[in-house]
Amino acid sequence: MKDSQTELTATVHSNANKWVQAPFDSVTQKEVQEMITANSEELIESFYTDLAFGTGGMRGIMGVGTNRVNKYTFGRATQALADLINQKYENGSVAIAFDCRNNSLELSNIVADILSANGIKAYIFNELRPTPQLSFTVRHLGCSAGIVITASHNPPEYNGYKVYGDDGCQIVAPFDKQLIDQVLKTEYEAINFERNDDLVEYLGEEADDIYLNAIKTLSLSPTIIPAQDLSIVYTGLHGTGAIMVRKALEKFGFNEIHTVHEQDIVDGNFSTVSSPNPEEPAALKMAMELADKLNSDLVMGTDPDADRVGIAIRGKDGNLKLLNGNQTGALLIYYILKRSQRLELLKGNEFIAKTVVTTELIDAMSNDFGVKVYNTLTGFKHIGAVIREKEGKEKYLAGGEESYGYLVGDLVRDKDGVSACCMIAEMMVWAQSKDLHVEDLLAEMYMKYGFYLEDLVSVTKKGRHGAQEIAQMVEGFRSKPPKSINGSKVVRMIDYKSLEDKNMINGSSSIVALPSSNFMQFYTEDGSKITVRPSGTEPKIKFYFSVNSALDSVENYQQTKDSLKDKIAAIKKDLGI
């Protein structure tokens, strides 16, 4: 232990001492010198390692240091990307967007500086814009790549950097590995910050209109919307959605849209919420309070970069009810399948894409409509990769992941909270036109395909010690898998790291045809599914639970739901979670 501590101290001071001299600016040098003098835990956390550039980008706490988000860590990544673009493209170009986070504007302009300094055209939005709009713009302008400065729903001290390929999808193999290798080879001294103004172009309302008009083409019920009254309360949670979601809803024909004015304000500190994450009920609290005052039918909220959306509906009993990501995704896809069939749009070559932790209800209903389902690893870039692979051969209809990310149509190649808000609202008015309530649609799905109920528990472990704890927890499940869960025998284990799908009864196994990823799933004899997965973007380990049962009548809806909730609670207790 003493030797490892000595080695850690030496690494930290070696890294930090490089930051008190050129090429680092005087402000950075002064701050690092103060940290060295204080010799605090912050010095260790800031310099014990490099901020990891993963397969899609990087995300971390803002500050000075090799393990922090700053002009140099982002600059190093951008210089590496510029070098690769210049190797692969003539007259390369990159679209850049940023969200409401602290320092996002400054960091995005530094990115533009470096790209233009390297002879690459930089298209940068003149104000904050949603991540899905960036994905669309990359394709529309024919760019070589795209960059978004965002940390999505992470706490205020975070920021991040996501890279998109020329298809508007987050980068995948082999380009992701090439970029990681290039970042590792790039020295801070190699970063060229000398902006070339002739190669920087700002995007404004004209680019917005192109995106909004494209979204409008997704509508499957354009004549129904004006004939129905739907009162909507929306919140952008201080982020980019406040700019674009209302415009998109109005473009669809919705005219009773109310916003939470306090949360329309761009604020990187997210002063009205503890977390700007629409997965968390508290994030929609102010919107739901406003909806109760107005007796609104639908509440929607997007995260700061507007690629995910959480909703609440007014129930048949008059009370607002939050839907989880699996319920919203299943309802949206059910509407698209039913409406596409009614309009005779299903030709036999369509497909749905979802992640392996997203409800299997979607698989059941899609199969019933004769539509293929492709299951991918977690992360929407994998859905984007399937869309690209099948382009020209099969038609993508819609897809999603349980973490509140959905994409209808392939105009965008990432989850799109802007268009999802429009299509969710359209699904609501379509149901109204059929004298149905959203709860009726849920019951209809469950009676036809089985009542699926899911839940998620995230355990946060911060810092380098937390990362070690998470790794140990994951390895514990891998090396000593449970033989039974909640009294039901584990009959199948899928290890996505070794890509082994193992029958736990007879010991046989098969290969999983997906890229390797560090998580696993356990299936029990009674049909339960438990997934253990460390987050790729946050200091968390996540436990996903899925149970199901037949629903024989609408009258038994609540009783069946309560029984499934009790089952999930028992599974959690058995696993000690």
N, C-alpha and C positions, 0 to 999 in steps of 0.2 A: 504493500500500500504506500509506504514511504517513497519507494522508487517511482511509482506511478505519479505521485503527487509532485515529486521533484521534476519529473519529465513534463508534466502539465504546466508547472510554473515556468519552466524554461521555454516551452512553446509559446505561452502567452506573452512573455516579455520579449521574445525574439520577434513575434508578429507585431507587437505594439511599438517596439523601437523603430521599426521601418516606417511607421506612420507619423513620426515626429521629424521627418525630413522630406525633401523633394522625392516624388512629384506631388505630394499632398500639400494643400493650401495652408496658409498660416492659421486660419481659424481651426481647421482640423488638427493641425499639429499642437496647438495650444490646449485643446480639449483632451487630446490623448495624453499629453504630458501631465495634465492634472489628474487623469485617471491612474497613470503610472505612479505618481507621487502618493495618491490615496491608497493604491494597492488593494482595492476593494473587490468584492465578488463581481461587481459590474465589469471590472477590467477582465476578469476571467471569462464571463459570459460573452463579452464583446470580441475576444481575441482567441479563444481556445480552439476555434475551428473556422473554416470558411463557410459563409452562408451558402447552403447547398443549392445548386442549380439543378433542379429535378428535370423530369422529362417534359415538363410544360413551362417551366419558369422557376421563379423563386418568390418566397414570402417570408417576412420576418419583422422583427421590431426595428423601428427607426433609431438611428444613432450612428456614432462613429465606430469603426472597427470592421474586421474581416467577417464577423458573424452578424452584421447589422445591415439594414437598408440605408444606403447613402449614395451620393453621386459617384462614388468610386466602385462600389460593388455593382450598382446598376450600370455604371460606365463600362466596367470590364465585360459584363454580359453583352452590352450593346456593341462594343468594339468587336467581340468575337462573332456576333451575328453579322455585323457589317463585313467582316473578312470573308465569312462563308457566302454571303449574298454576292459579293464581288467575284468569288470563284465560280458561282453557279449561274449568274445572270448578267447579261449586258443591260446597262441602263436600269439597274435595280431600283425598286421603290418600296416604301414601307408606310402603312397607315398607322397612326398613333392616336389612342384615346386615353382618357384618364377620368377617374371618378372624384368623389368629394373629399377623399382622405387628405389629411394634413400633408403638405409637401408634394401632392400629386401633380399640381400644375408645374412646379419648378422641376420635378424629376422628368416629366414628359418633355419639357423643353430641352433639358440636358440630353435626353435620348435623341431628340431632333438635331441638336448640335452635333452630336457624334456621327449620326448617320450622314448628315449633309457634309460634314468634314471629310467623310470617306467616299464622297461622290455619289451618294445614294439620295434619291428624291424622297423627302419626308412630307407626307400629308398629315397634318395634325389638326384635330378639332379645336376650334377657338374657345370652346367651353366644354365642361364635363359632358360626357355622353355615355350611354349604356354599352356594355361589353358586346351584346349581340349586334348593335349597330356597327361596331368596329368589324365584326366578322363579315357582315353584309358588305361593308365598304371595301374590304380587301378584295372581294370577288368582283364587285362592281367596277372598281378602278383598275383591276388587273394587277394588283400589287404582288411583289415577291414575298412579302411577309406582313404581319401586323403585330403591334405591341399594345397591350393595355396595362396602364399603371393602376392597379387595384389590389386590395386584399380582401375583396368580397365582404363577408360578414364578420371578419376577425375584429378583435378589440381595437380601440382607437390608436394604440401605440404601434400598430402594424401597418405595413404597406407591402405591395407586391408587384410582380412583373410577369406577365403572361405573354407567350409568343405564339403567333398563329402562322400557319403555312400559307402558300399561295391559293389554297382552296378555301380559306376562311375558317379552317378547323385548327384547334390547338395542335401543335406539332406532334407527330408520331414517328415511329421508326421508318427509315433509318435516320431521318434528319434530326430527331431529338438527340440521339446518341452522338451524332457528328457535332452538334452544337455544344453538348456537355463537354466533349473532348476539347473543342476549340476554346471554351471558357477556361478550362484547366490549364491550357497552354498560354493563355493571354496574361501578360504582366501589366500591372497598373501603369507602368511607364509608357506602355504602348497605346494608351487611350488618347485619341485625338479629339479634343474638346472644341476645336476652332470651327465654329459654325460658318456655313456657306449659305448666306441669305437667299441666293438665287435658287437653291434647291429645297427651300422650305415653303410649303403652301398651306394656308389655313383653310379649313372646311367649316362651313356654316349652314345656314338655313336651306340652301339648295340641296346639300347632301341629306339633310333631314327629310325634305319632301320626297326625295327619291326612295328613301327607306320606308317612309310611311305609306306611300302609294303602293310599294311592293307588298307590304303587310296586308293592305286592304284586299289584295287578290286572294288571300287565304280564306276569306269568308265563304261558308257553305250555305248561309241563310240570309243573304243581304236584304231580301224583301220582307223578312219577318221582323227584323229589328225595329224599324220605325213604327210598327203596329203594336209593339209591346211597351209597357211602362216598366222600367227597371231602374231603381234608385241604387246608385253605386257610391260607396265611400272608398277612397283610395289614399294610400300613403306611400311616399317614396323613401321614408325613413332617412331623410336628410340627403338622399343621394340622387343619382342620375335619372331615376324614374319620374321624378317630379317634373322633369323637362319634357319627356317624350311619351309617357303612358297616357296622360290625359289627351294629348293631341291624337294619339293612335285610337283611343276609344271614340273620340269625336269623329274621326275619319270613318270609323265603322258605322256611325249613326247613333251612338248613344249620346243623349243630351242632358241626363240628370246625373252629373258626376260631381261629387263633393270631395274635397281634399282636406287633409289635416294640415291647416296652415302652418302650425308650429313646426311640422316635419317637412314642409316644403322648403324650409330654409336650408341652404347648403351648409353643412356643419360636420367637419371631420372628427369632432369630439362626440357626436351623436348624443347631444345633451339631454334629449327627452327619453332615451331608452338605455337600459343597462347593456343591451346587445342589439345591433341592427340586423338580427337574424330572423327572418320570417318563420323559421321552424319553431321558434320559441313563442309561446302564447303571449308573453308580456310585450313583445314587439308590436303586436296589433292592438294593444289595450286602448290607446287613445282613439284609434280608428273605430273600434267597436263601440266605444262610449259615444262618439259622434253619430254612428249608425243607429244607436238606440234612441238618441234625441230626434233623429230624422225619420226613424222607422224605415231605414234603408233595407234593401233585400240582400245586398252583397257587399262584403268587405274584402279588399285586396291590398296586399302590401308587398313591395319588392325590396330586395336587399340593395345596398349602396350602388352596385354596378348593374342592377336591374336585369340580372340573368335568372333570378329565381323569384317565385311568387308564392305567398301563403294566402289562404282565403278563409273566410267565415261566411256561412249562409244563414239566413233567417229560417229557422226550422218551422215545421208545420204547427208546432205549439207556440209560435211567436217569439221564441228566444233565439239569439244568435248562437251558432255552433261552429266551432273550428273544425275544418277537415285536415287530415294529415296528408302528407305528400303522396302516399299510395292511393288514397281515396280520390284526391283531385286528379291525379294522373289517370286512374282507371276511368273516372267519369268522362274526362276529356276525350280519351281514346274511344270509349264506348260511343260517345256522340259522333265522333268523326267516322267510325265504322258504320253506324246506323245511317247517318246522313249520306255518306258516300254510296252505300248500297241503295238507298232510296233514290238517289240521283243517277244511278247506274254508272257510277264512276269506277267501280271495282272491276278490273279486267282480268284478274288472276295473277298479276305479277307484282302486287303490292306487298310491302312489308312494314312491320313495326319493329323498332329497336328499343331495348331497355337494358338496364344493368342487372347483374345476377342477384343483387340484394333488393331489387324492386319487386313488388307483389306479383305472384304467379297468377293472380286473377287476370292480368292482362294477357298472359299466354293462353289461358282457357278461352277467353272471349274472342281473341284474334283467330284462334284455330277454328272456332265455330263459324266465323265469317269467311273462312278459307284464305286468311291472310297470314303469311309467314311471320315468325317472331325470331329476331336475332338477339341473343343475350350476350352482353359484353362485360368486361371488367368495369368496376366503378370508375367514374370520371367520364364526363360527356365527350371527351376527345375520342374515346373508343367508339361511341355511337357515330361521331363524325367520320371516323375511319371506315365504318361499315357503309355509310352513305356514299363515300367516295369510291369504295371498292365496287359497289353495286350500281353506280351511276351508268345510265345507258342500257342497263340490263334489267333492273328491277326498279320499281317506283317506291320511294320512301313516303309513307303517309304521316307518321308521327312517332314520337318516342319520348322517353322520360326516365327520370330516376327518382327514387323515393325522397331524396333530399330537396324536393320542391323545384326541380328543374325540368322544363318541358320544351319540346320543339315541334311545331306543326309545319309541315312542308320543309323544303330544303333550301329556301332562300338564304337562311343563316345556317352555319355549320357548328353552332354551339347552342346551348340552352338559351331560350329567349323569353324573358319575363314580360317584355313589351307585347309581343304578339300573343303570348299565353294569356295575358289579362284580357285581350280582345276576344279570344276564342272561348275562354271560360264564361265571360259575360254573354257571348252568343249562345253557348250551350244552355245557359239559364233561360234566356228568352225563348229559345226553341222549345224547351220543356214547357214553359208557360203556354206557348201556342198550342201545345198538345194537352193542356189541362193537367200537366204533371208537375209535381214538385221535385226538386233535386233528391230529396229523400226517397221519393218513389222510384227514381232512377237507380239509386243505390240498392234498394230492396229488389228491384227487377234484376239487376246484375247478380246479386247474391243468391237469389232463388234459382237462376239459370245456371250459374257457374260455381256456386259454393260461396259461403261467407268467409272471406279472408280478413284476418285482422293482424296488423303488424305494430311493432313498437321498437323503439331505439333507446339505448342508454349509452351516453358518452361519459367516459371517465377521463378527466383532465389531469395531466402530469407535466408540469412546466419545467423548463430548463434542461441542462444536460443530465441531471439525476433522473428527471422525469422520463427522458428518452430511454434511459437504461431500464427503468421500471417497466415501461411499456414493452420493450423488447423481451424482457424476462417473462411477462405475462403471456405474450403471444407464443413464445417458445414452450412455455408450460403446457398450453393447450395442444401444441403440435407434438411434443414428445410423450405426453401422457393424456391422450384424448379420453373424454368421459365415456364410460361403457353404457351408461344410461343417463337420461335427463328427465327429471320429474317422473321417475318411475317407468319411463318408456325407453326401450332399448335403442341405442344408437345403431342404425343399420347401414349408414353411409357417411363417409367423410371425404370431402373434396379439399385437397390442399393445393391452393393456387400457386404456391411457391414451387413445389416439386411437380406440379401439374399432374397429380395423381388423384383419380376418382376411385376410391376404394370401397368395396363391399365389405362391411365390418362383420358380416355373418360368415361368409365363406372365404374371405381373404383375397378374392379376385380383384383386379383393378384394371382401369383403362386410362388412356391419356386424355387430358383436357386440352382441347384445341384453342387455347388462348395464350396470350403472353404471360410470362411468370409474374406473380404479384404476391406480396407477403400477407395473405389472409387465408382463412379456412371456413368451411361450412360443415355443419353436422345435421343430418336428417334422422329423425326418430321414427319408430315403428308406427306411432299414431299420427304421422304427417306433419309434425312440427319441424321447423327449420331454424337453426341458430347460426349466425355468422359472427366470427370474431375477426376484427379488422382494425389495425392501427391507421389513423388518418394520415393522408399524405400532405395535408396543408395546415394542420393544427396539432398541438401537443396533446392528442387524445387517443384513446383506444375506444373503439365503438363496438357495441354488441347489438346485433339486429335480431329481432324475434318475429317469426311468422307462424301463425296457427290458422287452422281452417276447420269448418264444419258445414254440414248441409243446413240450409234454411228451408223449412217446409211450408211456412206461411208468413205473411206479413205480420200477423199478430204475434208471432214468436220472435220478431226482429230483436227487440230489446233483451229478451231473455237469452237468446243465442249470443248476442254481443257481450252481455255480462259474463256468460259462461266462458267465452274466449278470453276476455280480460282477466278473469280469475286464473285461467290456464297460464297466461303469460306471466302473471304475478308469481305463480308457483314455480315456473321455470327459472325466473330471476332468483327466487329464494334458494332454489336447489343449487344454482351456480354461484351463490354468494355475491350477487351483483345488486 
